[in-house]
């Protein structure tokens, strides 16, 4: 745990920078303890209460959804706005019986 007012290398807090707990969304005060989690280039923070209840960082990365458009399987985020809207309008159907009657 790191106390917000401590000046530890790599954990320096800028005067106007606010830390928000990744789990509960609470703003971490300057004198409150927190736990930093580095994931790639991003740093996520957990307040002391959330870290004690679950020390594992969960749900920190967006899931990349792939789908087929015009014959190519690509991430939906790379599609244009029209195709993304079309993807959002799609409906999944579940077929209970075989179409051939077998």
VOVEXZA-477244 format. One record per atom (N, C-alpha, C): x negated, z negated, y. Coordinates in steps of 0.1 Angstrom, whole numbers, padded with zeros to 4 digits, always signed. Last residue first. Example, Ala and Ser with C-alpha at 12.3 -4.5 7.8 and 13.67 -1.06 7.14 Angstrom:
BEGIN
-0128-0071-0022-0137-0071-0011-0129-0079+0000-0132-0078-0057-0123-0078-0045-0132-0078-0033
This chain:
BEGIN
+0349+0405-0332+0343+0402-0344+0345+0387-0348+0358+0416-0308+0368+0410-0317+0362+0406-0331+0341+0425-0288+0344+0434-0299+0354+0429-0309+0337+0403-0272+0345+0414-0267+0349+0423-0278+0339+0370-0285+0331+0382-0285+0341+0393-0280+0350+0343-0263+0350+0351-0276+0343+0364-0274+0343+0332-0239+0345+0323-0250+0346+0330-0264+0321+0337-0214+0329+0344-0223+0331+0335-0236+0319+0326-0181+0316+0322-0195+0326+0329-0204+0305+0338-0151+0316+0338-0161+0311+0334-0174+0296+0330-0118+0292+0330-0132+0304+0330-0141+0296+0348-0089+0303+0339-0097+0299+0341-0112+0280+0352-0057+0281+0355-0071+0289+0344-0079+0275+0345-0031+0289+0348-0034+0291+0351-0049+0247+0343-0030+0255+0330-0029+0270+0333-0032+0240+0370-0032+0237+0361-0043+0245+0348-0042+0249+0378-0007+0255+0383-0019+0253+0375-0031+0230+0364+0009+0245+0361+0010+0252+0366-0002+0207+0378+0001+0208+0363-0002+0223+0359-0001+0213+0403+0010+0212+0401-0005+0213+0386-0008+0212+0398+0038+0224+0403+0031+0224+0401+0016+0186+0389+0042+0197+0380+0045+0210+0385+0038+0163+0400+0016+0168+0400+0029+0181+0392+0030+0143+0379-0006+0154+0389-0004+0158+0389+0011+0127+0358-0011+0121+0370-0006+0131+0381-0003+0142+0338-0022+0138+0336-0008+0131+0348-0002+0145+0346-0048+0157+0349-0039+0152+0347-0025+0118+0363-0064+0124+0351-0058+0135+0354-0048+0128+0390-0087+0120+0384-0076+0126+0371-0071+0131+0416-0107+0133+0402-0107+0123+0396-0097+0147+0447-0101+0135+0439-0100+0138+0424-0100+0172+0460-0100+0163+0463-0111+0150+0454-0111+0185+0451-0077+0181+0465-0078+0170+0467-0088+0177+0419-0085+0183+0427-0075+0177+0441-0076+0177+0389-0104+0175+0404-0104+0183+0410-0093+0160+0359-0094+0172+0366-0099+0169+0381-0098+0147+0326-0092+0144+0341-0094+0157+0347-0099+0140+0300-0071+0150+0306-0079+0147+0321-0080+0120+0272-0070+0121+0286-0066+0130+0293-0076+0127+0241-0056+0127+0249-0068+0128+0264-0064+0106+0222-0035+0118+0231-0037+0117+0239-0049+0094+0190-0042+0092+0205-0041+0104+0213-0043+0101+0164-0046+0092+0167-0035+0090+0182-0033+0114+0148-0066+0121+0158-0058+0113+0161-0045+0094+0118-0066+0103+0127-0073+0110+0137-0062+0068+0097-0072+0074+0106-0062+0082+0117-0069+0071+0065-0086+0068+0079-0089+0075+0088-0078+0078+0039-0082+0065+0043-0077+0062+0058-0078+0106+0024-0075+0103+0036-0082+0090+0042-0076+0106-0001-0062+0117+0002-0072+0114+0014-0080+0083+0001-0046+0084-0010-0056+0095-0007-0067+0090+0022-0029+0078+0023-0038+0078+0013-0049+0111+0011-0016+0113+0023-0024+0102+0025-0034+0098-0010-0002+0109-0012-0011+0112-0001-0020+0079+0004+0014+0075-0006+0004+0086-0008-0006+0086+0039+0018+0085+0025+0023+0082+0016+0011+0066+0068+0013+0076+0059+0008+0075+0045+0014+0058+0101+0024+0056+0086+0026+0068+0079+0019+0037+0129+0018+0050+0123+0018+0048+0108+0018+0020+0156+0029+0019+0142+0027+0033+0136+0028+0008+0189+0018+0018+0180+0024+0016+0166+0020-0009+0205+0005-0013+0202+0018-0003+0192+0025-0004+0188-0026-0010+0200-0019-0014+0197-0005+0007+0159-0018+0011+0169-0027+0006+0182-0021+0000+0125-0015-0004+0138-0011-0001+0148-0022+0018+0098-0004+0016+0107-0015+0012+0120-0010+0015+0065+0009+0014+0079+0011+0012+0086-0002+0035+0038+0013+0027+0044+0004+0026+0059+0006+0036+0011+0037+0041+0023+0032+0031+0028+0022+0046-0018+0057+0037-0012+0047+0044+0001+0041+0050-0020+0093+0056-0020+0079+0046-0013+0070+0045-0018+0120+0039-0029+0113+0044-0030+0098+0059+0006+0128+0044+0005+0129+0038-0007+0121+0084+0016+0103+0080+0010+0116+0064+0008+0116+0098+0044+0091+0088+0033+0088+0082+0028+0101+0131+0052+0088+0119+0053+0096+0110+0041+0094+0146+0061+0057+0144+0051+0067+0131+0054+0075+0150+0077+0035+0152+0083+0048+0150+0074+0060+0146+0070+0009+0158+0064+0016+0160+0070+0030+0124+0087+0000+0135+0084-0008+0148+0080+0000+0105+0091+0021+0110+0102+0013+0122+0099+0005+0106+0076+0052+0106+0073+0038+0112+0085+0031+0088+0088+0079+0101+0086+0073+0100+0085+0058+0069+0082+0107+0069+0084+0093+0083+0080+0088+0062+0098+0138+0071+0089+0130+0069+0092+0115+0038+0099+0164+0041+0103+0150+0050+0093+0143+0028+0091+0188+0042+0095+0187+0046+0099+0174+0001+0083+0181+0010+0074+0188+0024+0078+0187-0008+0089+0147-0008+0093+0161+0003+0085+0168-0025+0071+0123-0012+0075+0128-0013+0078+0143-0047+0077+0097-0045+0074+0111-0032+0079+0116-0056+0081+0072-0042+0076+0073-0040+0072+0088-0082+0089+0072-0073+0098+0066-0058+0093+0067-0093+0056+0072-0097+0070+0073-0087+0078+0065-0070+0033+0086-0078+0037+0074-0081+0051+0075-0059+0011+0105-0066+0024+0108-0076+0027+0096-0027-0004+0102-0041-0003+0098-0047+0011+0101-0001-0002+0108-0009-0005+0119-0024-0004+0115+0011+0002+0083+0012+0012+0093+0002+0010+0104-0007-0006+0054+0001-0011+0065+0000-0001+0077-0004+0007+0022-0011+0007+0035-0002+0002+0046-0008+0000-0012+0000+0000+0000-0009+0000+0012
